[in-house]
Amino acid sequence: MNTFQHSPAAFEGQPEVAGFYDPRTGSVQYIVSDPATKACAIIDPVLDFDEKSGATATHHADELLDYVAKHALHVEWILDTHPHADHFSAAQYLKGKTGAPTAIGEHVTKVQALWKKIYHWPEMPADGRQWDRLFADGDTFQIGELTARVMHSPGHTLASITYVVGDAAFVHDTLFQPDFGTARADFPGGDARALWYSIQQILSLPDETRLFTGHDYCPGGRAPAWQSSVAEQREHNPHLAGQGEAQYVAFRQQRDSELPMPRLILHALQVNTLGGRLPEPEANGKRYLKIPLDALGEGSWS
C-alpha cells in the first residue's frame, strides 16, 4: 500500500527522515527523528477515506506507528503543515495512540473562519483550540536534541507553514519535485503573490538543505519521489527557473483557473479544520459529512 524512502542524517546533529507515500491521494507522510535520542515528530499523517463507500480506516497511520515501534522511537509531536484539501488528517488518531501533542500554524484560525461560513457552522469554535499548540512564524521547539523552526509560508493556504529541522525542511504544498512545479494558490484564502514570497523564503535556505514535499503526482509515470534540495529547485523547477514575481503570479493565476478542485476538498476541510476530528456520531450512531452545494464556483464538467 505504501512506498517508503529513508533519508539518513548526513552529519551528526542532523535528522533522519522517513517518507511514506499514499498513492490514493499522492500525499507524503513523514517521520523526522533525532538519531541521538530516538525522539521523533510525525508530519502530515493521513487518515484513509474512500469517498465511494464513505469508509474510513487507519492503514497509513498504523504503518507510521509500526515504523515508530520497529525503530524504538518516541513520538514527541504530531504536526500538520496546513489544513489539507485532499486527504483527512490522522492527527487525532495518532494523538490517541501516542499521547503526543498536536500542532499547526496559528493562522489556522483564519482558515477556520473561512470554512465555518462555507459549511454554515455557527457553533464551530474558530480559535484553534482543536490543536494543543499553534505555532507563530519564528517559533522554535525541540525534537529530542534537535531544534525545529517554524516559517509561515502562506499562498497555498493562509495557514501553511514550513518546518525546518536541521538541514531538512518540510515545505508542504509550496513546492513539488523539480520536474513538476509549484502548488496551486486558488483555494479560499490562497494567493499567488504570497506563494511566490513564501517560495523565495524557502529558496533562501542553504543550497544543500533537504526539501521534503507534501505531494508527488509522478509525472511521466516515474516512481514516486519527494526529496530534493534548494539548489535543485532553484535551478530546475520549471515554474521558477528564470521567472520573476510578475511572471510567476500571472502564470500561477492562469494555470489555477484551469484546474478542477480536488475531489476531496469539501470532505476533507470539515475534518481538518477540526484538527483531524471526524464528525460526532448522530442519534443513530453514524457519522455524517456535510457537503455544501455550489460553494466553490463553477464545476469541472469535462
KEFIMAR-953411 format. One record per residue: y, x, z of N, C-alpha, C in turn; chain. Coordinates in nm, 3 decimals, padded with zeros to 5 digits. Example, Ala and Ser with C-alpha at 12.3 -4.5 7.8 and 13.67 -1.06 7.14 Angstrom:
// KEFIMAR-953411
-00.569,01.319,00.780,-00.450,01.230,00.780,-00.330,01.320,00.780,A
-00.225,01.285,00.708,-00.106,01.367,00.714,00.003,01.290,00.787,A
This chain:
// KEFIMAR-953411
-00.121,00.083,00.000,00.000,00.000,00.000,00.125,00.086,00.000,A
00.119,00.202,00.066,00.237,00.283,00.084,00.224,00.417,00.015,A
00.332,00.465,-00.044,00.341,00.603,-00.089,00.413,00.682,00.019,A
00.360,00.795,00.056,00.412,00.874,00.168,00.451,01.012,00.119,A
00.564,01.063,00.168,00.604,01.201,00.142,00.658,01.262,00.270,A
00.629,01.390,00.289,00.675,01.462,00.407,00.772,01.570,00.366,A
00.886,01.576,00.433,00.985,01.680,00.408,00.997,01.765,00.535,A
00.935,01.883,00.536,00.933,01.963,00.659,01.068,02.024,00.690,A
01.084,02.063,00.814,01.205,02.134,00.855,01.204,02.274,00.794,A
01.313,02.310,00.727,01.320,02.441,00.663,01.350,02.551,00.764,A
01.421,02.518,00.871,01.459,02.616,00.972,01.443,02.554,01.111,A
01.437,02.638,01.210,01.433,02.592,01.348,01.560,02.513,01.378,A
01.545,02.402,01.448,01.660,02.320,01.481,01.694,02.216,01.377,A
01.611,02.205,01.272,01.632,02.103,01.170,01.522,01.996,01.181,A
01.546,01.877,01.132,01.448,01.770,01.148,01.337,01.772,01.045,A
01.225,01.715,01.082,01.121,01.679,00.988,01.143,01.533,00.947,A
01.115,01.503,00.821,01.138,01.368,00.771,01.012,01.319,00.702,A
00.968,01.201,00.739,00.858,01.135,00.669,00.913,01.009,00.604,A
00.886,00.994,00.475,00.933,00.878,00.400,00.816,00.792,00.357,A
00.832,00.661,00.367,00.726,00.565,00.334,00.783,00.463,00.235,A
00.721,00.454,00.119,00.773,00.371,00.010,00.704,00.234,00.007,A
00.785,00.129,-00.006,00.735,-00.008,-00.019,00.750,-00.050,-00.165,A
00.642,-00.055,-00.242,00.654,-00.087,-00.384,00.700,-00.230,-00.411,A
00.680,-00.322,-00.318,00.722,-00.460,-00.341,00.873,-00.473,-00.351,A
00.945,-00.395,-00.273,01.091,-00.406,-00.271,01.161,-00.278,-00.316,A
01.085,-00.174,-00.346,01.145,-00.046,-00.383,01.217,00.021,-00.268,A
01.186,-00.018,-00.144,01.255,00.033,-00.026,01.183,00.154,00.032,A
01.259,00.237,00.101,01.203,00.354,00.168,01.235,00.345,00.317,A
01.131,00.358,00.398,01.145,00.366,00.544,01.132,00.513,00.584,A
01.199,00.551,00.691,01.195,00.691,00.733,01.162,00.705,00.881,A
01.093,00.814,00.910,01.080,00.863,01.047,01.137,01.004,01.047,A
01.245,01.023,01.122,01.307,01.155,01.134,01.277,01.206,01.274,A
01.223,01.327,01.284,01.175,01.374,01.413,01.222,01.515,01.444,A
01.227,01.544,01.573,01.262,01.676,01.624,01.132,01.752,01.651,A
01.101,01.858,01.574,00.974,01.929,01.595,00.960,01.987,01.735,A
01.073,02.019,01.799,01.068,02.084,01.930,01.027,01.990,02.041,A
01.068,01.863,02.032,01.044,01.770,02.143,00.954,01.654,02.106,A
00.925,01.636,01.977,00.846,01.523,01.927,00.920,01.389,01.939,A
01.049,01.394,01.968,01.129,01.271,01.965,01.156,01.232,01.821,A
01.170,01.102,01.796,01.196,01.059,01.658,01.280,00.932,01.656,A
01.332,00.903,01.539,01.401,00.777,01.511,01.339,00.717,01.387,A
01.329,00.586,01.385,01.283,00.512,01.267,01.405,00.453,01.199,A
01.415,00.472,01.068,01.532,00.429,00.993,01.491,00.329,00.885,A
01.557,00.214,00.882,01.541,00.110,00.780,01.396,00.061,00.766,A
01.332,00.019,00.877,01.195,-00.029,00.868,01.187,-00.165,00.799,A
01.074,-00.188,00.731,01.053,-00.309,00.651,00.955,-00.403,00.720,A
00.997,-00.530,00.734,00.906,-00.637,00.773,00.861,-00.707,00.646,A
00.730,-00.714,00.625,00.677,-00.767,00.499,00.704,-00.918,00.488,A
00.744,-00.960,00.368,00.769,-01.102,00.340,00.730,-01.132,00.197,A
00.651,-01.236,00.179,00.611,-01.283,00.047,00.684,-01.414,00.020,A
00.783,-01.408,-00.070,00.865,-01.526,-00.094,00.788,-01.639,-00.162,A
00.676,-01.609,-00.225,00.599,-01.714,-00.292,00.526,-01.803,-00.191,A
00.469,-01.742,-00.090,00.395,-01.819,00.010,00.473,-01.843,00.139,A
00.581,-01.764,00.158,00.655,-01.771,00.283,00.590,-01.692,00.395,A
00.487,-01.614,00.363,00.415,-01.539,00.466,00.493,-01.415,00.509,A
00.483,-01.383,00.637,00.536,-01.258,00.691,00.421,-01.175,00.746,A
00.442,-01.045,00.751,00.338,-00.955,00.803,00.405,-00.826,00.849,A
00.327,-00.742,00.915,00.381,-00.617,00.972,00.307,-00.494,00.920,A
00.251,-00.504,00.799,00.172,-00.393,00.745,00.251,-00.263,00.741,A
00.372,-00.267,00.683,00.450,-00.144,00.668,00.500,-00.092,00.802,A
00.543,-00.180,00.888,00.589,-00.137,01.020,00.473,-00.076,01.100,A
00.355,-00.133,01.086,00.240,-00.078,01.158,00.201,00.059,01.106,A
00.222,00.085,00.977,00.198,00.219,00.923,00.291,00.321,00.988,A
00.414,00.281,01.017,00.505,00.371,01.088,00.453,00.399,01.228,A
00.407,00.296,01.296,00.353,00.315,01.431,00.228,00.403,01.428,A
00.145,00.389,01.325,00.026,00.474,01.312,00.067,00.620,01.296,A
00.172,00.645,01.216,00.220,00.782,01.197,00.273,00.838,01.329,A
00.348,00.757,01.401,00.402,00.800,01.531,00.288,00.838,01.624,A
00.184,00.754,01.631,00.072,00.783,01.720,-00.005,00.906,01.676,A
-00.030,00.918,01.545,-00.107,01.031,01.493,-00.041,01.164,01.524,A
00.093,01.166,01.519,00.166,01.291,01.539,00.224,01.304,01.679,A
00.182,01.214,01.769,00.223,01.219,01.910,00.374,01.220,01.925,A
00.441,01.137,01.846,00.587,01.127,01.852,00.630,01.023,01.954,A
00.754,01.035,01.997,00.814,00.937,02.089,00.936,00.876,02.021,A
00.934,00.745,02.003,01.043,00.678,01.932,01.161,00.657,02.027,A
01.275,00.718,01.994,01.395,00.705,02.076,01.497,00.608,02.018,A
01.490,00.583,01.887,01.585,00.492,01.823,01.517,00.416,01.708,A
01.563,00.295,01.688,01.527,00.218,01.568,01.659,00.183,01.501,A
01.682,00.241,01.384,01.813,00.239,01.321,01.810,00.165,01.188,A
01.911,00.085,01.164,01.935,00.030,01.030,02.065,00.087,00.978,A
02.070,00.115,00.848,02.192,00.166,00.787,02.289,00.055,00.751,A
02.239,-00.068,00.732,02.322,-00.184,00.699,02.232,-00.306,00.698,A
02.287,-00.426,00.696,02.203,-00.546,00.681,02.154,-00.555,00.537,A
02.026,-00.538,00.518,01.968,-00.526,00.384,01.963,-00.662,00.313,A
01.978,-00.656,00.180,01.976,-00.778,00.098,01.845,-00.794,00.023,A
01.752,-00.700,00.038,01.631,-00.706,-00.043,01.502,-00.694,00.036,A
01.511,-00.680,00.166,01.392,-00.686,00.250,01.433,-00.723,00.391,A
01.337,-00.773,00.467,01.361,-00.804,00.608,01.353,-00.674,00.689,A
01.434,-00.664,00.792,01.427,-00.551,00.884,01.318,-00.577,00.988,A
01.240,-00.472,01.016,01.137,-00.480,01.120,01.187,-00.424,01.253,A
01.318,-00.416,01.270,01.374,-00.353,01.390,01.327,-00.422,01.518,A
01.331,-00.555,01.521,01.293,-00.625,01.643,01.144,-00.612,01.672,A
01.063,-00.617,01.569,00.920,-00.598,01.588,00.892,-00.461,01.648,A
00.954,-00.357,01.594,00.930,-00.222,01.642,00.988,-00.200,01.781,A
01.099,-00.264,01.810,01.152,-00.255,01.946,01.051,-00.312,02.046,A
00.990,-00.425,02.010,00.891,-00.484,02.097,00.770,-00.395,02.118,A
00.736,-00.315,02.018,00.620,-00.227,02.026,00.650,-00.096,02.098,A
00.774,-00.048,02.087,00.807,00.086,02.139,00.903,00.085,02.256,A
00.981,-00.021,02.271,01.085,-00.025,02.374,01.210,00.051,02.337,A
01.215,00.109,02.217,01.331,00.188,02.175,01.448,00.097,02.142,A
01.571,00.141,02.169,01.688,00.060,02.137,01.714,00.053,01.987,A
01.776,-00.056,01.945,01.815,-00.074,01.805,01.963,-00.043,01.788,A
02.001,-00.002,01.667,02.142,00.031,01.642,02.174,00.012,01.495,A
02.305,-00.007,01.470,02.360,-00.026,01.337,02.509,00.005,01.347,A
02.581,00.006,01.237,02.724,00.033,01.240,02.804,-00.084,01.295,A
02.917,-00.053,01.359,02.997,-00.155,01.426,03.056,-00.259,01.331,A
03.072,-00.223,01.204,03.130,-00.318,01.109,03.031,-00.425,01.066,A
02.913,-00.424,01.125,02.819,-00.533,01.101,02.879,-00.667,01.143,A
02.974,-00.666,01.235,03.035,-00.791,01.277,03.111,-00.857,01.162,A
03.168,-00.775,01.073,03.237,-00.830,00.955,03.137,-00.894,00.859,A
03.021,-00.830,00.845,02.916,-00.887,00.760,02.865,-01.017,00.822,A
02.848,-01.018,00.952,02.805,-01.140,01.019,02.904,-01.253,00.997,A
03.032,-01.223,01.004,03.133,-01.327,00.985,03.126,-01.385,00.845,A
03.104,-01.299,00.744,03.091,-01.347,00.607,02.972,-01.441,00.590,A
02.857,-01.397,00.639,02.735,-01.475,00.618,02.724,-01.593,00.712,A
02.792,-01.588,00.823,02.800,-01.705,00.911,02.861,-01.823,00.836,A
02.963,-01.795,00.754,03.025,-01.901,00.674,02.933,-01.945,00.561,A
02.869,-01.849,00.495,02.782,-01.882,00.382,02.666,-01.970,00.428,A
02.608,-01.939,00.542,02.495,-02.017,00.593,02.537,-02.138,00.675,A
02.667,-02.151,00.699,02.719,-02.258,00.785,02.647,-02.259,00.920,A
02.669,-02.149,00.992,02.610,-02.128,01.124,02.722,-02.122,01.228,A
02.785,-02.232,01.262,02.896,-02.224,01.358,02.854,-02.168,01.493,A
02.727,-02.181,01.528,02.681,-02.137,01.659,02.637,-01.990,01.661,A
02.636,-01.924,01.546,02.585,-01.786,01.539,02.682,-01.688,01.604,A
02.637,-01.608,01.702,02.723,-01.503,01.756,02.748,-01.396,01.650,A
02.873,-01.364,01.626,02.908,-01.266,01.523,02.979,-01.147,01.588,A
02.926,-01.103,01.701,02.987,-00.992,01.774,02.894,-00.872,01.785,A
02.783,-00.874,01.709,02.691,-00.761,01.708,02.598,-00.751,01.826,A
02.594,-00.852,01.909,02.511,-00.846,02.030,02.361,-00.839,01.998,A
02.324,-00.863,01.874,02.183,-00.861,01.834,02.124,-00.719,01.833,A
02.211,-00.616,01.841,02.166,-00.477,01.849,02.201,-00.420,01.985,A
02.132,-00.315,02.023,02.158,-00.251,02.152,02.279,-00.160,02.146,A
02.310,-00.106,02.028,02.428,-00.021,02.015,02.488,-00.038,01.877,A
02.620,-00.043,01.872,02.695,-00.046,01.746,02.767,00.088,01.732,A
02.739,00.161,01.625,02.797,00.293,01.605,02.930,00.284,01.532,A
03.026,00.363,01.578,03.153,00.381,01.508,03.147,00.510,01.426,A
03.234,00.519,01.327,03.244,00.639,01.247,03.271,00.759,01.337,A
03.191,00.864,01.320,03.208,00.985,01.400,03.127,00.988,01.527,A
03.064,00.877,01.565,02.980,00.877,01.684,02.863,00.975,01.669,A
02.819,01.030,01.780,02.700,01.115,01.781,02.600,01.060,01.882,A
02.474,01.092,01.859,02.368,01.055,01.952,02.255,01.155,01.937,A
02.161,01.154,02.030,02.056,01.255,02.031,01.922,01.197,01.985,A
01.849,01.276,01.910,01.708,01.253,01.881,01.638,01.377,01.934,A
01.591,01.371,02.056,01.543,01.491,02.124,01.655,01.589,02.140,A
01.637,01.712,02.087,01.741,01.814,02.094,01.830,01.814,01.971,A
01.803,01.726,01.874,01.883,01.717,01.753,02.002,01.624,01.775,A
02.117,01.663,01.726,02.235,01.577,01.732,02.252,01.506,01.599,A
02.260,01.374,01.604,02.283,01.293,01.485,02.427,01.246,01.484,A
02.486,01.241,01.363,02.626,01.199,01.347,02.632,01.079,01.253,A
02.723,00.989,01.281,02.738,00.866,01.203,02.860,00.877,01.113,A
02.841,00.846,00.985,02.951,00.836,00.889,02.958,00.692,00.840,A
03.075,00.630,00.852,03.094,00.497,00.794,03.103,00.514,00.643,A
03.015,00.444,00.569,03.005,00.462,00.424,03.013,00.326,00.354,A
03.126,00.256,00.363,03.135,00.122,00.304,03.140,00.126,00.152,A
03.127,00.010,00.094,03.133,-00.006,-00.050,03.018,-00.091,-00.099,A
02.896,-00.049,-00.071,02.779,-00.133,-00.099,02.785,-00.257,-00.009,A
02.810,-00.235,00.120,02.844,-00.342,00.214,02.957,-00.293,00.303,A
03.016,-00.385,00.376,03.121,-00.349,00.471,03.068,-00.261,00.584,A
02.941,-00.279,00.618,02.887,-00.217,00.738,02.807,-00.091,00.713,A
02.790,-00.050,00.588,02.700,00.061,00.557,02.741,00.189,00.628,A
02.641,00.258,00.685,02.666,00.387,00.748,02.561,00.487,00.699,A
02.597,00.615,00.710,02.508,00.726,00.681,02.477,00.797,00.811,A
02.351,00.829,00.832,02.310,00.908,00.948,02.288,01.052,00.903,A
02.359,01.147,00.964,02.345,01.289,00.933,02.276,01.355,01.052,A
02.156,01.406,01.027,02.077,01.469,01.133,02.044,01.610,01.086,A
02.114,01.709,01.141,02.094,01.846,01.094,02.127,01.856,00.946,A
02.030,01.906,00.868,02.053,01.923,00.723,02.002,01.803,00.644,A
01.978,01.689,00.711,01.929,01.568,00.645,02.032,01.457,00.660,A
02.058,01.386,00.551,02.150,01.272,00.555,02.079,01.151,00.493,A
02.083,01.042,00.566,02.019,00.918,00.522,02.128,00.828,00.467,A
02.134,00.821,00.333,02.252,00.769,00.263,02.234,00.624,00.217,A
02.129,00.559,00.267,02.103,00.417,00.241,02.119,00.382,00.094,A
02.208,00.287,00.060,02.220,00.239,-00.078,02.350,00.285,-00.144,A
02.405,00.399,-00.101,02.520,00.453,-00.174,02.473,00.523,-00.300,A
02.376,00.612,-00.285,02.322,00.692,-00.394,02.174,00.661,-00.413,A
02.131,00.662,-00.539,01.988,00.662,-00.569,01.950,00.805,-00.611,A
01.833,00.820,-00.668,01.794,00.953,-00.716,01.887,00.997,-00.829,A
01.901,01.129,-00.851,01.997,01.177,-00.952,01.968,01.129,-01.093,A
01.846,01.082,-01.120,01.818,01.031,-01.254,01.844,00.882,-01.267,A
01.898,00.819,-01.161,01.915,00.674,-01.165,02.059,00.628,-01.145,A
02.131,00.687,-01.049,02.271,00.650,-01.036,02.314,00.617,-00.895,A
02.393,00.512,-00.883,02.453,00.474,-00.754,02.433,00.325,-00.730,A
02.468,00.283,-00.610,02.444,00.146,-00.567,02.546,00.048,-00.625,A
02.508,-00.077,-00.628,02.600,-00.183,-00.669,02.698,-00.211,-00.556,A
02.809,-00.275,-00.591,02.915,-00.300,-00.493,02.971,-00.441,-00.505,A
02.886,-00.535,-00.550,02.934,-00.671,-00.574,02.880,-00.774,-00.475,A
02.812,-00.733,-00.371,02.771,-00.827,-00.268,02.895,-00.873,-00.191,A
02.888,-00.985,-00.120,03.002,-01.026,-00.036,03.046,-00.911,00.055,A
03.173,-00.872,00.044,03.225,-00.761,00.122,03.213,-00.626,00.054,A
03.147,-00.619,-00.062,03.134,-00.492,-00.133,03.262,-00.454,-00.205,A
03.276,-00.325,-00.238,03.398,-00.278,-00.304,03.369,-00.147,-00.374,A
03.387,-00.144,-00.506,03.354,-00.025,-00.585,03.440,00.095,-00.548,A
03.568,00.071,-00.519,03.656,00.183,-00.484,03.616,00.242,-00.349,A
03.584,00.156,-00.254,03.537,00.205,-00.124,03.408,00.283,-00.140,A
03.320,00.237,-00.229,03.195,00.307,-00.253,03.220,00.446,-00.310,A
03.315,00.458,-00.403,03.350,00.588,-00.459,03.389,00.686,-00.349,A
03.476,00.642,-00.257,03.520,00.731,-00.150,03.406,00.765,-00.054,A
03.317,00.669,-00.030,03.202,00.697,00.056,03.112,00.802,-00.007,A
03.091,00.790,-00.137,03.008,00.888,-00.207,03.072,01.026,-00.203,A
03.204,01.033,-00.222,03.272,01.163,-00.217,03.258,01.226,-00.079,A
03.260,01.145,00.025,03.243,01.198,00.160,03.103,01.256,00.177,A
03.003,01.187,00.124,02.866,01.237,00.130,02.854,01.367,00.051,A
02.916,01.371,-00.066,02.906,01.491,-00.150,02.989,01.608,-00.098,A
03.067,01.585,00.008,03.139,01.695,00.072,03.053,01.767,00.176,A
02.934,01.714,00.202,02.841,01.785,00.289,02.793,01.912,00.219,A
02.736,02.008,00.291,02.689,02.132,00.227,02.592,02.104,00.113,A
02.599,02.188,00.010,02.519,02.167,-00.112,02.372,02.148,-00.084,A
02.319,02.219,00.016,02.175,02.217,00.041,02.132,02.099,00.128,A
02.225,02.016,00.170,02.190,01.901,00.253,02.087,01.813,00.183,A
01.980,01.782,00.254,01.878,01.692,00.201,01.930,01.548,00.208,A
01.931,01.479,00.096,01.976,01.340,00.091,01.856,01.249,00.073,A
01.848,01.148,00.159,01.736,01.054,00.155,01.791,00.914,00.126,A
01.746,00.858,00.013,01.800,00.732,-00.035,01.719,00.613,00.018,A
01.782,00.496,00.015,01.719,00.377,00.069,01.626,00.305,-00.026,A
01.636,00.337,-00.156,01.553,00.271,-00.257,01.519,00.367,-00.368,A
01.411,00.335,-00.438,01.383,00.401,-00.566,01.317,00.300,-00.657,A
01.363,00.296,-00.784,01.313,00.198,-00.880,01.235,00.262,-00.994,A
01.198,00.390,-00.977,01.102,00.458,-01.065,01.139,00.448,-01.213,A
01.259,00.493,-01.253,01.297,00.483,-01.395,01.199,00.558,-01.484,A
01.171,00.498,-01.600,01.080,00.558,-01.695,00.935,00.558,-01.652,A
00.908,00.486,-01.542,00.771,00.480,-01.493,00.727,00.600,-01.412,A
00.821,00.687,-01.372,00.783,00.803,-01.292,00.737,00.758,-01.154,A
00.678,00.853,-01.079,00.633,00.826,-00.944,00.753,00.803,-00.852,A
00.736,00.728,-00.746,00.847,00.708,-00.652,00.897,00.841,-00.595,A
01.028,00.849,-00.576,01.091,00.968,-00.518,01.214,00.924,-00.440,A
01.248,01.001,-00.337,01.364,00.958,-00.258,01.440,01.073,-00.192,A
01.402,01.197,-00.222,01.475,01.311,-00.168,01.546,01.385,-00.279,A
01.673,01.421,-00.254,01.749,01.507,-00.344,01.839,01.594,-00.258,A
01.936,01.658,-00.319,02.033,01.738,-00.244,02.173,01.702,-00.290,A
02.271,01.742,-00.212,02.410,01.721,-00.251,02.437,01.788,-00.386,A
02.390,01.910,-00.403,02.414,01.981,-00.529,02.351,01.908,-00.647,A
02.230,01.858,-00.631,02.163,01.786,-00.740,02.238,01.658,-00.775,A
02.284,01.587,-00.675,02.357,01.463,-00.701,02.488,01.492,-00.773,A
02.558,01.592,-00.727,02.688,01.623,-00.787,02.673,01.665,-00.934,A
02.567,01.737,-00.965,02.552,01.792,-01.098,02.481,01.699,-01.196,A
02.392,01.613,-01.146,02.304,01.542,-01.237,02.311,01.390,-01.229,A
02.374,01.333,-01.128,02.379,01.188,-01.120,02.465,01.133,-01.234,A
02.410,01.048,-01.321,02.484,01.006,-01.441,02.606,00.921,-01.410,A
02.612,00.860,-01.294,02.728,00.779,-01.258,02.843,00.864,-01.203,A
02.815,00.990,-01.171,02.914,01.072,-01.101,02.959,01.196,-01.178,A
02.866,01.259,-01.249,02.898,01.385,-01.316,03.010,01.365,-01.418,A
03.119,01.436,-01.399,03.231,01.428,-01.492,03.316,01.304,-01.480,A
03.293,01.222,-01.378,03.367,01.098,-01.362,03.476,01.110,-01.255,A
03.588,01.044,-01.278,03.692,01.032,-01.178,03.687,00.895,-01.114,A
03.775,00.874,-01.018,03.774,00.748,-00.943,03.792,00.627,-01.034,A
03.895,00.628,-01.119,03.924,00.511,-01.202,03.808,00.482,-01.298,A
03.751,00.587,-01.357,03.638,00.569,-01.448,03.519,00.510,-01.376,A
03.493,00.562,-01.256,03.378,00.514,-01.180,03.395,00.368,-01.141,A
03.512,00.332,-01.091,03.535,00.194,-01.047,03.520,00.097,-01.164,A
03.577,00.132,-01.279,03.565,00.045,-01.396,03.419,00.032,-01.439,A
03.348,00.144,-01.441,03.205,00.140,-01.476,03.127,00.055,-01.379,A
03.149,00.075,-01.249,03.072,00.004,-01.147,03.097,-00.147,-01.155,A
03.222,-00.185,-01.173,03.255,-00.327,-01.180,03.193,-00.392,-01.303,A
03.196,-00.323,-01.417,03.135,-00.378,-01.538,02.984,-00.390,-01.522,A
02.922,-00.285,-01.472,02.776,-00.286,-01.457,02.732,-00.394,-01.359,A
02.804,-00.406,-01.246,02.765,-00.504,-01.146,02.778,-00.647,-01.197,A
02.875,-00.670,-01.286,02.893,-00.804,-01.339,02.774,-00.850,-01.424,A
02.691,-00.756,-01.465,02.576,-00.786,-01.550,02.446,-00.794,-01.472,A
02.449,-00.763,-01.343,02.327,-00.757,-01.263,02.300,-00.891,-01.195,A
02.175,-00.937,-01.194,02.140,-01.055,-01.115,02.140,-01.021,-00.966,A
02.155,-01.121,-00.883,02.145,-01.098,-00.739,02.000,-01.062,-00.703,A
01.980,-00.980,-00.599,01.843,-00.952,-00.555,01.769,-01.082,-00.522,A
01.641,-01.085,-00.551,01.569,-01.211,-00.536,01.556,-01.255,-00.391,A
01.573,-01.163,-00.296,01.556,-01.199,-00.155,01.686,-01.202,-00.077,A
01.801,-01.193,-00.144,01.926,-01.179,-00.069,01.950,-01.296,00.026,A
01.925,-01.419,-00.019,01.952,-01.535,00.067,01.847,-01.551,00.175,A
01.728,-01.497,00.152,01.626,-01.496,00.255,01.658,-01.388,00.360,A
01.690,-01.268,00.309,01.697,-01.152,00.396,01.818,-01.150,00.487,A
01.935,-01.193,00.436,02.055,-01.179,00.518,02.054,-01.268,00.641,A
01.983,-01.381,00.637,01.980,-01.464,00.756,01.887,-01.408,00.863,A
01.802,-01.313,00.824,01.720,-01.241,00.921,01.791,-01.114,00.966,A
01.848,-01.042,00.870,01.903,-00.910,00.900,02.039,-00.914,00.967,A
02.117,-01.021,00.949,02.241,-01.033,01.025,02.213,-01.069,01.170,A
02.089,-01.099,01.201,02.047,-01.123,01.340,01.964,-01.007,01.393,A
01.977,-00.891,01.330,01.910,-00.772,01.379,01.761,-00.769,01.351,A
01.715,-00.844,01.251,01.574,-00.847,01.219,01.497,-00.957,01.291,A
01.569,-01.053,01.345,01.503,-01.165,01.413,01.474,-01.277,01.314,A
01.351,-01.326,01.315,01.317,-01.443,01.237,01.376,-01.567,01.302,A
01.397,-01.673,01.224,01.449,-01.797,01.285,01.358,-01.844,01.398,A
01.418,-01.907,01.497,01.340,-01.960,01.609,01.250,-02.074,01.559,A
01.129,-02.086,01.616,01.042,-02.198,01.577,01.106,-02.332,01.609,A
01.084,-02.428,01.523,01.132,-02.564,01.549,01.027,-02.641,01.629,A
01.049,-02.772,01.648,00.965,-02.850,01.738,00.818,-02.847,01.699,A
00.790,-02.830,01.571,00.651,-02.826,01.524,00.590,-02.687,01.529,A
00.664,-02.591,01.585,00.614,-02.455,01.597,00.633,-02.369,01.474,A
00.689,-02.423,01.367,00.711,-02.350,01.243,00.852,-02.295,01.237,A
00.868,-02.182,01.166,00.999,-02.122,01.141,01.043,-02.158,01.000,A
01.174,-02.177,00.983,01.227,-02.217,00.853,01.347,-02.133,00.815,A
01.352,-02.090,00.689,01.469,-02.026,00.634,01.562,-02.131,00.575,A
01.689,-02.100,00.573,01.790,-02.191,00.521,01.852,-02.127,00.397,A
01.838,-02.191,00.280,01.886,-02.134,00.155,02.007,-02.214,00.107,A
02.129,-02.158,00.115,02.247,-02.229,00.065,02.246,-02.230,-00.088,A
02.273,-02.345,-00.144,02.276,-02.359,-00.290,02.415,-02.327,-00.345,A
02.420,-02.265,-00.462,02.546,-02.233,-00.531,02.642,-02.153,-00.444,A
02.587,-02.060,-00.367,02.670,-01.985,-00.272,02.718,-01.850,-00.326,A
02.650,-01.798,-00.428,02.680,-01.661,-00.474,02.716,-01.657,-00.621,A
02.789,-01.757,-00.667,02.834,-01.758,-00.807,02.726,-01.807,-00.901,A
02.745,-01.779,-01.028,02.652,-01.827,-01.129,02.519,-01.752,-01.121,A
02.412,-01.823,-01.155,02.281,-01.762,-01.155,02.255,-01.682,-01.281,A
02.142,-01.612,-01.281,02.097,-01.540,-01.399,01.984,-01.621,-01.461,A
02.007,-01.672,-01.581,01.914,-01.770,-01.639,01.824,-01.713,-01.747,A
01.846,-01.589,-01.784,01.764,-01.532,-01.892,01.637,-01.469,-01.834,A
